[in-house]
């Protein structure tokens, strides 16, 4: 994004501090999730990256992102602007440094711009900036898709402190078994009868109007966001985030669901990330470790080949609006694009392009007309409209990813 300089076209007469989150150099490394959202709107921990920055800064933010996303995430520029690299998660110290920036000053970390202060009509050339190196050990950055789950433990802990500071939790029901109750926070309207909450290894956050059904066992760090449900007798291990209005069941370990997604039945999901509007069929299982204990490789959209992750444990990366049928078996390190529909026996490929229909016995293109029908039906169940804006974003993704659909 910032190779050399970036031109700011500002045309407001009012001088205000304005914070803008930009995608930065790692946007393509975070595909397929950034096909349908800016980097700032990835969920890790309890909140999205944007929500974190806005809470720390005390300001709303806008975004520099891809052209096809601008209609949903428009950029607002004023006479003075501080631009922040959305791949970096905020901390109190980092935010303090950013708020202290003056015109033509920038903060870098390992040759990567973290934030910089620019003015109307300015060509931003970092050679002409006063640059400060940020070397504090509180840096938490999302550079690859697998960072979303592998760094989720720490992100939950940070968000928990941010959200709950100075607030009182709803009481833990007498029928709930709780370990380290001082590290459990329950929002208004949450229901959790006859479940087990173990916060020995990290905090547990139970969001507004959420539900943990009978017999569920949960270990922190864990976040259940607003309106979401953990089904009966579920086993949820550490490092899991269940985004808003989602449902989970079965066995889940160190995984993140962005929101509006379902894995409501038995089956294992581990070291994985699901976008929004995903659905995992009953008894679906993801392998998160190779039989020979070798390093897991994941599809790289830039090189169009599989790249090393440095991880022994890595499961499924599934983009928005993708779904799978019952008894689907995902191999270790599988990447599923946007709006794919997977079904049938056997292991499907460990890279499934966006808008694919089929499974291990073959695939065809999932035409947008059919895909949009499914999206409309799925979203209607959550009382959300499938808008013209949604359709335009997905149509762009369909065209952009056509080169990968080589069946």
N, C-alpha and C positions, 0 to 999 in steps of 0.2 A: 504494500500500500504506500509506504513512504520511501521510495527509491529516489534519492536526490532531494526532491521537494514536493510539497503539496500546496496547491493554491487555494486560499480561502476567499470566497466571494461573500462578503458580509455587507449588508445594506440596512442596518438598523441604526437609528439616530440615538437610541437610548443605550447608555453605557451600563451594562450589567455583567456580573460574572455568569458565565454560561459553561456548563460542563457537557462535553460530547464524548461518547464512547466509540472508539473505532475498532474495526475487526483485527487490524494488524497483520503480521506476516504469517500467522498460523491458521488462517481461515480454512484453507484447503486441507490442512491436516486434521480438521475437525469435521470433515464430511463423513457421513451423509447428513449430520445434524444441522450443519450450516447451509445446506441447500434451502432450508425453509425458515431460517431465523438468523439474525446477527449473532456473533459470538457472545454478545452481552446477554442474550436471552437463553443461554444454556443454564440448566439447573444443576447445581452441585451443592451439597450440603442441604440446608433447608430452603434457601432462597435461590432465585436466579442471580447471575452475576450482576445484572442491572439493579435488581432490588437491593443487593448488598451495597453497591456504590451509592445508591440514593439514600439509604439509611445513614451511612457514614457521612456523606456530604451535606445532607439536609436540603438537597436540591433534586428536582427531576432532571433527567438526562435525555438527550437525543442521540442519534447514531450516524456514523459514516459506515455504510455497508454496501452490498451489491445492489446494482440498479433495479433488479426485479423485486427487491424487498422494500424499496423506498416508499411505495404507496402505503405500506403498513407501518413502517418505521421511518417517518420523514425526518430530515435533518433541519434543525433550527440553529441559525447562526446569528450572533450579535456582534457588537463592536469589539468585545474582548471575549476570548474563548480559551478554555483549558481543555485540551484533548487528552483522553486517557485510553490507554491500550486495554481493551476489555478482556484480554487473555490473562491479565493480572488480577488476582482477588485482593480486595482492600484489607488493610489492617490499620489500626489507630495511628501508628507511626508513619506509614506510607501516606495516609490521608493528610496528616499534619504537614508533611513535606510538600504535598501537592497544593494544599491551600496557601502555602507560603510562597509559591512560585510568582515571579514577576515577569513582565513582558520580555520575550526573547530568552527565557530560561527553560531548561528541559531536565528531566530526570531520566537516566538510563540505568538498565541492569543488564550486564553482560552483553553490551553492544546493541541492546534492544531498547527502543524508546518506550518508557513507561507512561510519561505524561509530558506535555509541553504547553506553554502559554503563548498564544499568538493573537495578532490584532487584525483589524479589517484590511483586506486587500494585500496581505503580506504573503510573499513567497517564503515558505518555510524551508530553509537550508540549515541543517544542524551544525554545519561548519561555522555559521555565524551566531550560534547560540552559546550561552553560558551553560555548560552541561555539568550536572551533578550525578555522580555515580551512587546508586542505592545498593548498599551491600549488607543491609540488615538481614538477619536469618529468619525473618518472618515472611519472606517472599513465598507466595503460593501461586503457581501459574499453571494454566491449562493449555498445553501445547499439542496434545494428541488425544484422540478419542478415549484411549484407555486411562488417561489421567482423570477422567470424570469419575470412574469408580475407584481407582487406586488412591486418589487423594480425597475421597469422600469422607473418610473417617475424620480427618483434620478439619475439613470444611464444615461438617456437622457441629463439631465442638465450637468452632469460631462463631457460627451462626447462632448456636444455642445461647452463648454468652451475650451476643448482640441483641437477640430478641427478648430474652427473659430478664435482662438486667433491670432491677428496680421494680419488677412485677411479681405478683403472687399467682401461683398455680391453683387451679381447681383442686379440691381434695381428691386423693386417691381412694377409690371405693374400697370398702372393707373386704369385699370378695375378691379383690385383685391382689395377687402376690407380688410384692415389690421389694427389690434389693437396691440399696442406695437411693432411697426415696428422694433425697435432697437433690439428685441429678435427674429427676423426672418432672417434666412440666406438661400440664394438661390444660388446654384451652377450653373456653366455654362451649358447652354443647357436645363435648366428646363423650362417647359411651364406651366403657371397657369392663364389662362384667366377666368375672371368672377367667382372667387371663394372667400370664406371668410376664413381669417386666424386670429385666436384670440390667441395671445401669452400672455394673461393676467396672466395665471397661470403657465406659463413655456414656454421655447423656442420652436421654430418650425424650423426644419432643412429640406430643400428641396434638395435632392441629384442631382447629375449630370445627365442630359438627362432624368429626370423624368417628369411626367405630372400630374397635378391636373385639372380634367375636369370641365366644366361649372356647377355652382350650388353647388359644393361640399362645405361643411362647416367643418372646422377643428379647434379643440382647442388643444393648447399645454399643457404639453410637447408632442411633436410629432416628429417622424423621418420618412421621406420617402427616402429610399436609392436609389442608382443609378439605372436608367432604369426602375423604378417602376411607377405604374399608380394608381391614385384614380379616380374612375369612376364618371360619372355625378350624381349630387344630393346626393352624399354620405354624411353620418353624422359620423364624426370621433371624438370621445371624447378623453379625456386626457389619457396620458400614453401609447400611441400606437406607435409601431415600425413596419414599413413595409419594410422588408428586400429587397435586390437587386432583380430586375427583377420579381417583384410580381405585382398582380393586386388585388385591393380591391374595393368593392362597398357595398351599403346598410348601415347598422348601425354597427359600431365597437367601442368597449370601452375597454381600458386598456388591450390590447392584443399585442402579438408579433408574427410576421411571420418571420422566419429565412431567407427565400429567395426562389426565384423560385417557389412560391406558389400562388394560386389563390383563392380569395373569391370575385368574380367579380360581384355578383348579390345581389338583395335584400335579407334581412334576417339579423338576429342579431348574432354577435359574441362578447362575453364579457368575460373578465377575463380569457383569454385563451392563449395557445401557440401552434403554428403550426410549424412543422419542415420544411424541404425543399421538394419540388416536391409534395406538397399536393394540392388537389383541392376540394373545397367546392361547392356542387351543388346549383343551384338556389333555393331561398326561404328556404334554410336550416337555422335552428335556434338552438342556444345553450342556455340552461337554466343556469344562473349563480348564482341563489339563490333558496333555497328550499322554498316550499310554507309555511312551518312552521317556517321559519327563523332560522332553526337549523344549527349547524356547519357542514360544508361540509367535507365529507371523500373522499379520493382518494385511488385508488389501490396502494399497496406497493409491489414492485417486490421482496423484501427481505423476508417479512413475508408471502407473498401470501395471503394477506387479505386486507381489507380496513382500512386505518389509518386516524386519525384525522389530519386536516390541521390547525385548529385554525382560519379558515376563514369563514365568512358568504357568501362571493362572490367567486365562483370558477367555471369556465365553462369547457372547453375542452382542454385536452392535447393530441395532435396528432403527432405521429412519422412520420419520412420521408416516402415519397412515398405513403402515405395513402390518400384515396379519399372517397367521399360520393356522392350519387345521389341526385336528386332534392327533395325538401321537407323533407329532413332528419331532425329528431328531436332528439337532444342530451340532455340527462338528466343532471342535475347539477352534476358536478364533474365526468365527463366521461374521461377515459383514453383509447386512441386508440394506439395500437402498430405500428410497422413499416409495410408498404406495406399491409394494410388492405383495403378492398373494401366493403363499407357499402351502403345499399340501401333498399327500401321498406317502407311500412307504419309502424306506431307505433314507440315506443321508443326502440332502441337497448339497450343491456346490457351496464352498465356503466363501464365495463372493457371489451375491445375487444382485444384479443391477436393479436400479429403480424401474418401476412399472413392468415387473416381470410376473408372469402367471404360470404356475406349475411346480415341479419338484424334481426329484432325482431322475425321473423317467423322461424329462424334457421340459422345456419352457417356451412360452411364446410371449409376445408383447401384450401387456395389459393396457388396452386402449383407454384413453382418458375418459371417454363417455361412460364406460362401465366402472372405472375406478371412482369417478365422481359420484355415481349412484351409491356406491358403497360408503363413501365418505359422508354423503348427506345423511344416510340412514344411521351411521355410527354417531355422528354429531348430534342428530336429533334426539337420540337417547339421553343426551346430557343437556337437552334444551339449548343447544348452540346451533346457529345457522351456518350452513356452508355458503359462504359469500362469494360474490364475483371476484373479490380480491383473492380469496383462497384459490379459486379456479385459475386465476392468472398466474399465481406463484407456482402452482403445480404444473400448469402447462409449460411454463419456462423450464422447470426441472425435467419434464418429459423430453423436451427438445435438447436440453443440455446433456442429458445422459444417454441419448440415442446411440452414441458410439460404443457404449458398453454392452448393448443388447445384441451380442453376436451368438445367436443360438445355433 
